[in-house]
Amino acid sequence: MTDPDQLLHFNGVDATTGGPLFPARDAASFATRLLMQASAGIDAEHLRELQGRDTLSIKDGVDITDLAQTGWGVVFPAVRPGTPEARRQDAIAEALYPLFDLRRGQAARIDERRFKIYRGADGYWPQETKSNYLQRLGATPGSIDPDQVPYYLLIVASPEELPFNVQVQLDVHYSVGRLHFDDIEAYAHYARTVLAAENGPLRPRSIALVGVANPGDPVSLAGARDIIAPLATPLATAAAPDWQVFHYAGEHAQKASITRLLGGDATPAVLVTAGHGLGFPGPDPLQRRYQGALVCQDWPGPGQPGRLHVPSHCISADDLRPDADLSGLILIDLTCFGAGTPTLADDGRPLTDAPFLSALHQGLLGHPRGGALATIGHLERAYGAAAHGDEARGHRMALDTAIRKLLAGYPVGAAMEEMNDRYATLALDLHARLTALRSGQAIEPVELTELWIATHDARGCAITGDPAVRVAAAPIHRVDPPARPRTLIVPKTLAPVEEPTPEPEPDIDIDEDDTPEPPPLNVTRTLVDVSRDQVLAEAAPAPARRPITKSKPAEPKPAEPKPAEPKPAEPKPESKPIEPKQVTHTVTSKPAALGDAGLGSLLNLLSGKKNAAGLPELPNLETLTRGILELVQRSLASVSDLEVRTYVTADIDATAAAERDSLAETAELRAFSRIRLDGDIDSAIPEGAGEADRVVHQMHGEMVKQAQQNRADLLRVLLQTSAHILRGG
């Protein structure tokens, strides 16, 4: 009889029986099965890639947190033109256009080659290996160059169109995520969520860690005790001093509590869950709907077979309420089948008829009221490294580093590189142990099996969503948007000038590799103070107003002290009226005083002033040159700070006739930006902004970009004039 201490327990609850999805096995029989595998379940090509991971990395000097250096690309499956698949792909690309536009502006800022859309002939063809596909795209073997293939890659394909194993192999050296929905509209929901996260905070700075420990269950108990609890303690003390850290255990890990973390009033910016995932022993009509659901503390444990009740004991896609607000959430799900399910298990046993992504994770990302930014979960079963000795510590350390990087602002794909490093190290160690064992060396079965389990747990982590997203903080408000408004720019210069008509910005042609547009507005400081109760209270749509935008150089004034970072507002009672307020962060500087001698002579000349003899008063060349330079200097000072204000009005005629200084009498200010000469931007929007304001704010951002371009053109002329004078021309 096998010693009970040598039994191996695995993650997963059988949805059909309520017992363990995979029965416990003794270490000796498990090790025997491993010896029958050629290379620990890792093919020879993939093993060579893992062996070269330390030397094959992104080229030196590239900051993996800067898309302008790393690049960003999207990979579609190759389809035949004119087919239903091609028409569906066109609709998906159209829905994701805002995301592509955003990433193009960021990735192509330095080099247009660093933004790629791989479609048509450049898409992934069925049966292609990872290496063949990269070589076809122009990647040089033995190097990772963002000028050839971007480092961040978003796969927009089902696992039938682009297999999970190709995704895992790409992720060894690149940062890879996947996006796939059955509903086209879900792609548009996701793109809007990412765009909102890039333009402002969506969540309070909070992280929640949930450790489910079901009665009589060694796997969930070990996960809560050896993974979640040791992660929560250092994060709550020193590792994340400016974050709120919440640890949910025991009765606080029941379904009612976890539901509040998934779109309810306690939704954090980052959520980490550990426990069992729900699974089916084989193909089942309910498998796609429930596989990968989170088994909560409510489940009485494996000692009560037959007592599993999915609606009461599990969190599935069915539990995502229509009014849930998941905006900005990043989920790290350590349960079985959390990210998806392949056709075959690693031991060759059939798992399903066709591979699929987790319905829960898809529901989180594509929620119509604002979804999660990214989810991280297991492809295939999570064996439960936490339940197997010292491997729990290594797994926890990798997770700890990944979470700290995530909280520090790393893109999710860059943060999860810690898990890839752990996988590569374990896989090479496992291969070496198996090779030694076949050569006659003695290895303890428990040691071998625990190493195998740890390797496959680290390998199975996959990102669903854009791998370039980062944590965000404070909510999205929604009302029906008005029609696209008319927007005017009224610049203030030294003398009246005719406003140039901006050239229309070209759209991205999804089917071609276009020349990139100028980078989008980069708001370096935006402060928004919004209470969560205010978000949950749905305001009635206000009458649509037509915005008018003006931009003018700010009047120089002495620098003011930087205001303190506002703390998230305390929840307010719903009955208390919400008073809108603006939060601003302003940094200004006063230009140095200028002399008037040369400038006065220049102005006399330009005005036609004559001397006592009735002749034009001509200054000498030195004085004239000094006057021109002083005029240039004053012009530079006058455009050092540029302000853009956007108003909405119910009376467009009265507002159009008003002087700039009296616009506030006929219109309401809804957005304000100050752009410093060094590129820093201070922006303010009113608290309580809704969907109508989001359209106004989008137009405001476009006008800021145009104002920046106009100022750049003016500065170019002034600097060229100065250089011409100084050269003696």
PyMOL commands that set and color helices and strands:
alter all, ss='L'
color gray80, all
select helices_A, chain A and resi 4-6+27-35+44-51+67-70+84-95+97-107+112-114+120-122+130-137+164-170+184-199+218-239+250-253+255-261+287-290+310-313+317-319+359-365+385-387+391-407+412-415+417-438+445-459+532-536+597-607+621-638+652-657+660-665+691-726
alter helices_A, ss='H'
color red, helices_A
select strands_A, chain A and resi 7-8+13-14+25-26+72-75+115-118+152-156+175-179+206-211+244-249+270-274+278-279+294-295+314-315+330-333+340-341+356-357+374-378+461-465+525-526+546-553+641-649+668-676+681-684
alter strands_A, ss='S'
color yellow, strands_A
deselect
rebuild
show_as cartoon
